[in-house]
Amino acid sequence: LDGIAELVSSAESCIAGGELRELGRLMTQNHELLVQLGVSTTRLDQAVERALARGALGAKLTGAGGGGCALALVDGECRAAVLEGWRELGLACWEKCAG
């Protein structure tokens, strides 16, 4: 849990500084720590892996774990590919664009 707290602090700095690639890396690292804690599921792991394979800057489960929500940080170039990849897995998708 201490490692996750450190990641959150670093992520806040990345958000403030607009460092999206580093933020994505931290998100994925956080997901890996949550897997080790046992709060992820096979389906969430598949969603994260698919998003990363399709070019996401980072991806992780969200919420309390054990459920079915994941999020991915994407740039404009891979947004459609990530959404398509998730839909191929039968996942419902929602988009939120920064702007």
DSSP file (Angstrom, degrees, kcal/mol; ACC not computed):
  #  RESIDUE AA STRUCTURE BP1 BP2  ACC     N-H-->O    O-->H-N    N-H-->O    O-->H-N    TCO  KAPPA ALPHA  PHI   PSI    X-CA   Y-CA   Z-CA
    1    1 A L     >        0   0    0      0, 0.0     4,-2.3     0, 0.0     5,-0.2   0.000 360.0 360.0 360.0 -33.1    0.0    0.0    0.0
    2    2 A D  H  >  +     0   0    0      1,-0.2     4,-2.2     2,-0.2     5,-0.2   0.908 360.0  52.7 -62.4 -40.0    2.9    2.4    0.6
    3    3 A G  H  > S+     0   0    0      1,-0.2     4,-2.0     2,-0.2    -1,-0.2   0.881 108.6  49.9 -62.1 -38.6    4.1    1.8   -2.9
    4    4 A I  H  > S+     0   0    0      2,-0.2     4,-2.4     1,-0.2    -1,-0.2   0.915 108.4  52.6 -66.5 -42.4    0.6    2.7   -4.2
    5    5 A A  H  X S+     0   0    0     -4,-2.3     4,-2.0     1,-0.2    -2,-0.2   0.895 109.3  49.7 -60.3 -39.8    0.6    5.9   -2.1
    6    6 A E  H  X S+     0   0    0     -4,-2.2     4,-2.3     1,-0.2    -1,-0.2   0.904 109.6  51.5 -64.9 -41.0    3.9    6.9   -3.6
    7    7 A L  H  X S+     0   0    0     -4,-2.0     4,-2.8     1,-0.2    -2,-0.2   0.898 107.7  52.4 -61.9 -40.6    2.6    6.3   -7.1
    8    8 A V  H  X S+     0   0    0     -4,-2.4     4,-2.3     2,-0.2    -1,-0.2   0.920 109.2  49.3 -62.9 -43.4   -0.4    8.5   -6.4
    9    9 A S  H  X S+     0   0    0     -4,-2.0     4,-1.5     1,-0.2    -1,-0.2   0.920 113.2  46.5 -61.4 -44.2    1.8   11.3   -5.2
   10   10 A S  H  X S+     0   0    0     -4,-2.3     4,-2.0     1,-0.2    -2,-0.2   0.882 110.2  54.1 -64.9 -38.3    4.0   11.0   -8.4
   11   11 A A  H  X S+     0   0    0     -4,-2.8     4,-2.6     1,-0.2    -2,-0.2   0.888 104.0  54.9 -64.3 -38.9    0.9   10.8  -10.6
   12   12 A E  H  X S+     0   0    0     -4,-2.3     4,-2.4     1,-0.2    -1,-0.2   0.910 108.2  49.1 -60.4 -40.9   -0.4   14.1   -9.1
   13   13 A S  H  X S+     0   0    0     -4,-1.5     4,-2.1     2,-0.2    -1,-0.2   0.894 110.0  51.7 -64.6 -39.6    2.8   15.7  -10.1
   14   14 A C  H  X>S+     0   0    0     -4,-2.0     5,-2.3     2,-0.2     4,-0.8   0.904 109.8  49.0 -63.5 -41.5    2.5   14.3  -13.6
   15   15 A I  H ><5S+     0   0    0     -4,-2.6     3,-0.9     1,-0.2    -2,-0.2   0.941 111.9  48.5 -62.9 -46.8   -1.0   15.6  -13.9
   16   16 A A  H 3<5S+     0   0    0     -4,-2.4    -1,-0.2     1,-0.2    -2,-0.2   0.855 117.8  41.8 -61.8 -35.0    0.1   19.1  -12.7
   17   17 A G  H 3<5S-     0   0    0     -4,-2.1    -1,-0.2    -5,-0.2    -2,-0.2   0.430 108.9-119.6 -94.5   0.7    3.0   19.1  -15.1
   18   18 A G  T <<5 +     0   0    0     -3,-0.9     2,-1.5    -4,-0.8    -3,-0.2   0.772  58.0 153.5  68.8  25.8    1.2   17.6  -18.1
   19   19 A E     >< +     0   0    0     -5,-2.3     4,-2.1    -6,-0.2    -1,-0.2  -0.612   9.3 166.0 -88.8  79.0    3.6   14.6  -18.2
   20   20 A L  H  >  +     0   0    0     -2,-1.5     4,-2.6     1,-0.2    -1,-0.2   0.865  68.6  53.4 -69.8 -38.4    1.2   12.1  -19.8
   21   21 A R  H  > S+     0   0    0      2,-0.2     4,-2.0     1,-0.2    -1,-0.2   0.926 113.1  44.2 -63.7 -42.9    3.6    9.4  -20.8
   22   22 A E  H  > S+     0   0    0      2,-0.2     4,-2.4     1,-0.2    -1,-0.2   0.895 111.6  54.0 -68.2 -39.0    4.9    9.2  -17.2
   23   23 A L  H  X S+     0   0    0     -4,-2.1     4,-2.4     1,-0.2    -2,-0.2   0.927 108.5  49.7 -59.3 -44.6    1.4    9.3  -15.9
   24   24 A G  H  X S+     0   0    0     -4,-2.6     4,-2.2     1,-0.2    35,-0.4   0.908 109.5  51.0 -60.3 -42.7    0.5    6.4  -18.1
   25   25 A R  H  X S+     0   0    0     -4,-2.0     4,-2.3     1,-0.2    -1,-0.2   0.910 110.9  48.8 -61.3 -42.0    3.5    4.4  -16.9
   26   26 A L  H  X S+     0   0    0     -4,-2.4     4,-2.5     2,-0.2    -1,-0.2   0.876 108.0  54.5 -66.7 -37.7    2.5    5.1  -13.3
   27   27 A M  H  X S+     0   0    0     -4,-2.4     4,-2.2     2,-0.2    -2,-0.2   0.939 110.8  45.3 -59.6 -46.6   -1.0    3.9  -14.0
   28   28 A T  H  X S+     0   0    0     -4,-2.2     4,-2.1     1,-0.2    -2,-0.2   0.896 111.9  51.5 -66.0 -39.9    0.2    0.6  -15.4
   29   29 A Q  H  X S+     0   0    0     -4,-2.3     4,-1.8     1,-0.2    -1,-0.2   0.894 108.7  52.4 -62.5 -39.6    2.6    0.2  -12.5
   30   30 A N  H  X S+     0   0    0     -4,-2.5     4,-2.3     1,-0.2    -2,-0.2   0.904 106.5  53.1 -62.6 -41.3   -0.3    0.8  -10.1
   31   31 A H  H  X S+     0   0    0     -4,-2.2     4,-2.4    28,-0.3    -1,-0.2   0.923 106.5  52.9 -59.4 -43.0   -2.4   -1.8  -11.8
   32   32 A E  H  X S+     0   0    0     -4,-2.1     4,-1.9     1,-0.2    -1,-0.2   0.885 109.0  49.1 -61.4 -38.5    0.5   -4.3  -11.4
   33   33 A L  H  X S+     0   0    0     -4,-1.8     4,-1.5     2,-0.2    -1,-0.2   0.884 109.7  51.7 -67.2 -37.8    0.6   -3.6   -7.7
   34   34 A L  H  X>S+     0   0    0     -4,-2.3     5,-2.0     2,-0.2     4,-0.6   0.858 106.5  54.4 -67.0 -34.5   -3.2   -4.0   -7.4
   35   35 A V  H ><5S+     0   0    0     -4,-2.4     3,-1.3     1,-0.2    -1,-0.2   0.937 107.0  51.0 -60.4 -45.8   -2.9   -7.4   -9.2
   36   36 A Q  H 3<5S+     0   0    0     -4,-1.9    -2,-0.2     1,-0.3    -1,-0.2   0.824 106.0  55.3 -62.2 -31.4   -0.3   -8.4   -6.5
   37   37 A L  H 3<5S-     0   0    0     -4,-1.5    -1,-0.3    -5,-0.1    -2,-0.2   0.636 115.0-119.8 -75.2 -13.4   -2.8   -7.3   -3.8
   38   38 A G  T <<5S+     0   0    0     -3,-1.3    -3,-0.2    -4,-0.6    -2,-0.1   0.674  81.3 116.1  86.1  17.9   -5.4   -9.7   -5.4
   39   39 A V      < +     0   0    0     -5,-2.0    27,-2.9    26,-0.1    28,-0.2   0.479  55.8  83.3 -99.4  -1.3   -8.0   -7.1   -6.2
   40   40 A S        -     0   0    0     -6,-0.5     2,-0.3    25,-0.2    28,-0.0  -0.408  65.2-145.0 -90.6 173.7   -7.9   -7.5  -10.0
   41   41 A T     >  -     0   0    0     -2,-0.1     4,-2.6     1,-0.1     5,-0.2  -0.882  29.3-106.3-131.1 165.4   -9.7  -10.0  -12.1
   42   42 A T  H  > S+     0   0    0     -2,-0.3     4,-2.3     1,-0.2     5,-0.2   0.905 121.4  52.3 -57.0 -42.1   -8.7  -11.9  -15.3
   43   43 A R  H  > S+     0   0    0      2,-0.2     4,-2.0     1,-0.2    -1,-0.2   0.899 109.8  47.3 -64.7 -41.8  -11.2   -9.7  -17.2
   44   44 A L  H  > S+     0   0    0      2,-0.2     4,-2.4     1,-0.2    -1,-0.2   0.905 111.1  51.8 -65.7 -40.9   -9.6   -6.5  -15.9
   45   45 A D  H  X S+     0   0    0     -4,-2.6     4,-2.7     1,-0.2    -2,-0.2   0.895 109.0  50.9 -62.1 -39.1   -6.1   -7.8  -16.6
   46   46 A Q  H  X S+     0   0    0     -4,-2.3     4,-2.7     2,-0.2    -1,-0.2   0.901 109.0  51.1 -63.9 -40.7   -7.3   -8.6  -20.2
   47   47 A A  H  X S+     0   0    0     -4,-2.0     4,-2.3     2,-0.2    -2,-0.2   0.920 112.5  45.8 -63.3 -43.7   -8.7   -5.1  -20.6
   48   48 A V  H  X S+     0   0    0     -4,-2.4     4,-2.4     2,-0.2     5,-0.2   0.943 114.0  48.1 -64.2 -48.1   -5.4   -3.5  -19.4
   49   49 A E  H  X S+     0   0    0     -4,-2.7     4,-2.4     1,-0.2    -2,-0.2   0.901 112.3  49.1 -60.4 -42.0   -3.3   -5.8  -21.6
   50   50 A R  H  X S+     0   0    0     -4,-2.7     4,-1.6     2,-0.2    -1,-0.2   0.918 110.5  50.3 -65.4 -43.2   -5.5   -5.0  -24.7
   51   51 A A  H  <>S+     0   0    0     -4,-2.3     5,-2.7     1,-0.2    -2,-0.2   0.926 112.9  46.0 -61.1 -44.5   -5.3   -1.3  -24.1
   52   52 A L  H ><5S+     0   0    0     -4,-2.4     3,-1.5     1,-0.2    -1,-0.2   0.901 110.5  53.2 -65.5 -40.3   -1.6   -1.3  -23.8
   53   53 A A  H 3<5S+     0   0    0     -4,-2.4    -1,-0.2     1,-0.3    -2,-0.2   0.792 107.7  52.9 -64.6 -27.0   -1.2   -3.6  -26.9
   54   54 A R  T 3<5S-     0   0    0     -4,-1.6    -1,-0.3    -3,-0.2    28,-0.2   0.329 131.3 -89.7 -92.8   7.0   -3.3   -1.0  -28.8
   55   55 A G  T < 5 +     0   0    0     -3,-1.5    20,-0.3     1,-0.2    -3,-0.2   0.520  67.3 159.2 105.4   5.1   -1.1    1.9  -27.9
   56   56 A A      < -     0   0    0     -5,-2.7    18,-0.2    -6,-0.2    -1,-0.2  -0.291  43.2-135.1 -59.8 146.1   -2.5    3.3  -24.6
   57   57 A L  S    S-     0   0    0     16,-2.7     2,-0.3     1,-0.3   -29,-0.2   0.788  82.4 -23.5 -70.7 -27.8   -0.1    5.3  -22.6
   58   58 A G  E     -A   73   0A   0     15,-1.1    15,-2.6   -31,-0.1     2,-0.3  -0.957  60.8-165.5-172.9 163.6   -1.3    3.4  -19.5
   59   59 A A  E     +A   72   0A   0    -35,-0.4   -28,-0.3    -2,-0.3     2,-0.3  -0.983  12.1 160.9-158.8 152.7   -4.2    1.5  -18.1
   60   60 A K  E     -A   71   0A   0     11,-2.2    11,-2.8    -2,-0.3     2,-0.1  -0.985  41.4 -90.8-163.7 162.9   -5.4    0.2  -14.8
   61   61 A L  E     -A   70   0A   0     -2,-0.3     2,-0.3     9,-0.3     9,-0.3  -0.432  41.9-154.3 -72.2 159.3   -8.4   -1.1  -12.9
   62   62 A T        +     0   0    0      7,-2.2     3,-0.4    -2,-0.1     7,-0.4  -0.962  48.5  30.5-136.8 156.4  -10.5    1.6  -11.1
   63   63 A G  S    S-     0   0    0     -2,-0.3     3,-0.1     1,-0.2    -2,-0.0  -0.610 113.7 -37.2  94.7-159.6  -12.8    1.4   -8.1
   64   64 A A  S    S-     0   0    0     -2,-0.2    -1,-0.2     1,-0.2     2,-0.0   0.529  89.6-117.2 -81.0  -6.4  -12.5   -0.9   -5.2
   65   65 A G  S    S+     0   0    0     -3,-0.4   -25,-0.2     4,-0.1    -1,-0.2  -0.071  89.5  76.1  89.2 164.5  -11.3   -3.8   -7.3
   66   66 A G  S    S+     0   0    0    -27,-2.9   -26,-0.1     1,-0.2    -3,-0.1   0.397  87.4  87.6  76.5  -5.4  -13.0   -7.1   -7.9
   67   67 A G  S    S-     0   0    0    -28,-0.2    -1,-0.2    -5,-0.2   -23,-0.2   0.139  90.4 -94.8-101.8-142.3  -15.4   -5.5  -10.2
   68   68 A G  S    S+     0   0    0     -3,-0.1     2,-0.5   -25,-0.1    -5,-0.1  -0.013  72.6 112.7-137.4  35.8  -15.3   -4.7  -13.8
   69   69 A C        +     0   0    0     -7,-0.4    -7,-2.2     2,-0.0     2,-0.3  -0.934  28.7 164.0-117.3 134.0  -14.0   -1.2  -14.5
   70   70 A A  E     -A   61   0A   0     -2,-0.5     2,-0.3    -9,-0.3    -9,-0.3  -0.949  16.7-155.2-136.1 157.7  -10.8   -0.2  -16.1
   71   71 A L  E     -A   60   0A   0    -11,-2.8   -11,-2.2    -2,-0.3     2,-0.4  -0.970   2.7-159.0-134.1 153.6   -9.5    3.0  -17.6
   72   72 A A  E     -A   59   0A   0     -2,-0.3     2,-0.6   -13,-0.2   -13,-0.2  -0.987  14.1-139.6-132.1 141.1   -6.9    3.8  -20.1
   73   73 A L  E     +A   58   0A   0    -15,-2.6   -16,-2.7    -2,-0.4   -15,-1.1  -0.900  37.3 169.4 -98.0 119.1   -5.0    7.0  -20.9
   74   74 A V        -     0   0    0     -2,-0.6     2,-0.2   -18,-0.2   -18,-0.1  -0.880  30.4-134.9-129.4 158.3   -4.7    7.4  -24.6
   75   75 A D    >>  -     0   0    0     -2,-0.3     4,-1.1   -20,-0.3     3,-0.9  -0.591  44.5 -93.3-100.0 174.7   -3.7   10.0  -27.1
   76   76 A G  T 34 S+     0   0    0      1,-0.2     4,-0.5    -2,-0.2     3,-0.2   0.792 119.2  62.6 -59.1 -29.6   -5.7   10.8  -30.2
   77   77 A E  T 34 S+     0   0    0      1,-0.2    -1,-0.2     2,-0.1     4,-0.2   0.832 114.4  28.0 -69.6 -33.0   -3.8    8.4  -32.4
   78   78 A C  T <> S+     0   0    0     -3,-0.9     4,-2.6   -23,-0.1     5,-0.3   0.441  89.9 100.1-110.4   0.8   -4.7    5.2  -30.5
   79   79 A R  H  X S+     0   0    0     -4,-1.1     4,-2.4     1,-0.2     5,-0.2   0.926  87.6  44.0 -52.8 -51.7   -8.1    6.1  -29.0
   80   80 A A  H  > S+     0   0    0     -4,-0.5     4,-2.6     1,-0.2    -1,-0.2   0.880 112.6  52.7 -64.2 -38.0  -10.1    4.3  -31.7
   81   81 A A  H  > S+     0   0    0     -4,-0.2     4,-2.4     2,-0.2    -1,-0.2   0.896 110.1  47.8 -66.1 -39.7   -7.8    1.3  -31.6
   82   82 A V  H  X S+     0   0    0     -4,-2.6     4,-2.5   -28,-0.2     5,-0.2   0.941 113.1  47.8 -66.4 -46.6   -8.2    0.9  -27.8
   83   83 A L  H  X S+     0   0    0     -4,-2.4     4,-2.5    -5,-0.3    -2,-0.2   0.917 112.7  48.9 -60.1 -43.1  -12.0    1.3  -27.9
   84   84 A E  H  X S+     0   0    0     -4,-2.6     4,-2.2     1,-0.2    -1,-0.2   0.916 110.7  51.2 -62.1 -43.1  -12.1   -1.3  -30.8
   85   85 A G  H  X S+     0   0    0     -4,-2.4     4,-0.9     1,-0.2    -2,-0.2   0.890 111.7  46.4 -62.1 -40.3   -9.9   -3.7  -28.8
   86   86 A W  H ><>S+     0   0    0     -4,-2.5     5,-2.2     1,-0.2     3,-0.6   0.901 110.9  51.6 -69.7 -39.9  -12.1   -3.4  -25.7
   87   87 A R  H ><5S+     0   0    0     -4,-2.5     3,-1.7     1,-0.2    -2,-0.2   0.866 103.2  59.4 -65.5 -33.8  -15.3   -3.8  -27.7
   88   88 A E  H 3<5S+     0   0    0     -4,-2.2    -1,-0.2     1,-0.3    -2,-0.2   0.810 103.2  53.2 -60.7 -29.2  -13.8   -7.0  -29.3
   89   89 A L  T <<5S-     0   0    0     -4,-0.9    -1,-0.3    -3,-0.6    -2,-0.2   0.450 124.4-108.4 -83.0  -1.1  -13.6   -8.3  -25.7
   90   90 A G  T < 5 +     0   0    0     -3,-1.7     2,-0.3     1,-0.3    -3,-0.2   0.715  69.0 149.4  82.1  21.5  -17.3   -7.5  -25.3
   91   91 A L      < -     0   0    0     -5,-2.2     2,-0.3    -6,-0.1    -1,-0.3  -0.670  48.9-124.8 -91.5 142.3  -16.7   -4.6  -22.9
   92   92 A A        -     0   0    0     -2,-0.3     2,-0.4     2,-0.0    -1,-0.0  -0.671  35.0-156.8 -78.0 138.7  -18.9   -1.6  -22.7
   93   93 A C        -     0   0    0     -2,-0.3     2,-0.4     2,-0.0   -10,-0.0  -0.936  18.5-174.3-127.5 143.9  -16.9    1.6  -23.3
   94   94 A W        -     0   0    0     -2,-0.4     2,-0.4     2,-0.0    -2,-0.0  -0.976  15.5-145.2-130.1 146.9  -17.3    5.2  -22.4
   95   95 A E        -     0   0    0     -2,-0.4     2,-0.4     2,-0.0    -2,-0.0  -0.893  13.7-176.6-114.9 142.8  -15.1    8.1  -23.5
   96   96 A K        -     0   0    0     -2,-0.4     2,-0.4     2,-0.0    -2,-0.0  -0.953  14.2-161.6-133.6 116.8  -14.0   11.2  -21.7
   97   97 A C        -     0   0    0     -2,-0.4     2,-0.2     2,-0.0    -2,-0.0  -0.832  13.7-133.0-102.5 133.8  -11.9   13.6  -23.7
   98   98 A A              0   0    0     -2,-0.4    -2,-0.0     1,-0.1    -1,-0.0  -0.528 360.0 360.0 -76.4 149.1   -9.8   16.3  -22.1
   99   99 A G              0   0    0     -2,-0.2    -1,-0.1     0, 0.0    -2,-0.0   0.443 360.0 360.0-174.8 360.0  -10.1   19.6  -23.6
